Amino acid sequence: VQLQASGGGLVQSGGSLRLSCSASGFIFSIIAMSWYRQTPGKQRELVAAISGGGSTNYADLVKGRFTISRDNAKKTVYLQLNSLKSEDTAVYYCNANFPVSGENYWGQGTLVTVSS
């Protein structure tokens, strides 16, 4: 299993970014995918998740601003970040959860920095 995240960068407050996570090594279309984020000294927190069928859920802090989506043909999950705030600054990680085995796999993380 490999997850490769990309798309992070420096953006001004109010700006937008799109993160991508390319997956390989498993049947992507049936696996729930998620984005988490982490800042120094804090626990990694769930940002958004999407099931294999496309159902989504979001952390309250990002509802209405972030959108998770997936392209099963490309084996890629996306996170569109709009109306960014300085508190969104973090390393963002994609995650694949395998419900039968309980295994979790993580991408390498991509840094999002929002300047105020």
C-alpha positions as CSV (number, residue, x, y, z in Angstrom):
1,V,0.0,0.0,0.0
2,Q,1.3,3.4,-1.0
3,L,-0.3,6.8,-0.5
4,Q,1.4,9.9,-2.1
5,A,0.0,13.3,-1.0
6,S,0.7,16.5,-2.8
7,G,-0.6,20.0,-3.3
8,G,0.4,21.8,-0.1
9,G,2.0,25.2,-0.1
10,L,1.9,28.7,1.1
11,V,-1.3,30.6,0.6
12,Q,-2.8,33.8,2.0
13,S,-5.7,33.9,4.3
14,G,-8.9,33.5,2.3
15,G,-7.2,31.6,-0.5
16,S,-7.6,28.1,-1.8
17,L,-5.6,25.0,-2.3
18,R,-6.3,21.5,-3.6
19,L,-4.6,18.5,-2.1
20,S,-4.3,15.2,-3.9
21,C,-3.5,11.8,-2.6
22,S,-2.6,9.0,-5.1
23,A,-3.1,5.5,-4.0
24,S,-1.7,2.1,-5.1
25,G,-1.4,-1.4,-3.9
26,F,-5.1,-2.0,-2.9
27,I,-8.6,-1.9,-4.4
28,F,-9.1,1.8,-4.0
29,S,-12.8,2.0,-4.9
30,I,-13.9,0.0,-1.9
31,I,-11.8,1.7,0.8
32,A,-12.8,4.7,2.8
33,M,-10.3,7.5,2.5
34,S,-9.7,10.4,4.9
35,W,-7.7,13.5,5.4
36,Y,-6.2,14.4,8.7
37,R,-4.1,17.2,9.8
38,Q,-1.6,17.8,12.6
39,T,0.2,20.8,14.1
40,P,3.2,20.6,16.4
41,G,2.3,19.5,19.9
42,K,-1.2,18.4,19.0
43,Q,-2.8,15.2,18.1
44,R,-3.6,14.4,14.5
45,E,-7.2,15.3,13.9
46,L,-9.7,14.1,11.3
47,V,-10.6,16.8,8.7
48,A,-12.8,14.9,6.2
49,A,-13.6,11.4,5.1
50,I,-15.2,9.7,2.1
51,S,-16.5,6.2,1.8
52,G,-16.0,4.0,-1.3
53,G,-19.5,5.0,-2.3
54,G,-18.9,8.7,-2.0
55,S,-20.6,9.5,1.4
56,T,-18.7,12.2,3.1
57,N,-18.3,13.7,6.6
58,Y,-16.4,16.7,7.8
59,A,-15.0,18.1,11.0
60,D,-17.2,21.0,12.2
61,L,-14.2,23.4,11.9
62,V,-14.0,22.9,8.1
63,K,-17.7,22.3,7.1
64,G,-18.7,24.6,4.3
65,R,-15.1,25.4,3.5
66,F,-13.4,22.1,2.6
67,T,-14.6,19.5,0.2
68,I,-13.4,15.9,-0.1
69,S,-13.9,13.9,-3.3
70,R,-12.5,10.9,-5.0
71,D,-11.8,9.6,-8.5
72,N,-11.8,5.9,-8.3
73,A,-10.6,5.5,-11.9
74,K,-7.5,7.6,-11.0
75,K,-7.2,6.1,-7.5
76,T,-7.0,9.5,-6.1
77,V,-8.6,11.4,-3.3
78,Y,-8.8,15.1,-3.2
79,L,-9.3,17.8,-0.5
80,Q,-10.4,21.2,-1.8
81,L,-9.5,23.8,0.8
82,N,-11.4,27.2,0.4
83,S,-11.6,30.3,2.6
84,L,-8.4,29.2,4.3
85,K,-7.6,30.6,7.8
86,S,-4.3,30.8,9.6
87,E,-5.6,28.1,12.0
88,D,-5.8,25.7,9.0
89,T,-2.0,25.7,8.9
90,A,-0.9,22.1,9.4
91,V,0.6,19.1,7.8
92,Y,-2.2,17.3,6.0
93,Y,-2.1,13.5,5.8
94,C,-4.2,11.1,3.7
95,N,-5.4,7.9,5.3
96,A,-6.7,4.6,4.0
97,N,-8.6,2.5,6.5
98,F,-9.1,-1.2,6.0
99,P,-12.1,-2.2,8.0
100,V,-11.7,-6.0,8.0
101,S,-8.1,-6.0,9.2
102,G,-8.3,-2.7,11.1
103,E,-5.1,-1.5,9.4
104,N,-4.5,2.2,8.7
105,Y,-2.1,3.5,6.1
106,W,-0.8,7.0,5.9
107,G,0.6,9.2,3.2
108,Q,3.8,11.2,3.9
109,G,2.0,14.5,4.6
110,T,1.9,17.7,2.8
111,L,2.4,21.1,4.5
112,V,-0.3,23.8,4.2
113,T,0.8,27.2,5.5
114,V,-1.8,30.0,5.6
115,S,-0.4,33.5,6.1
116,S,-2.6,36.1,7.7
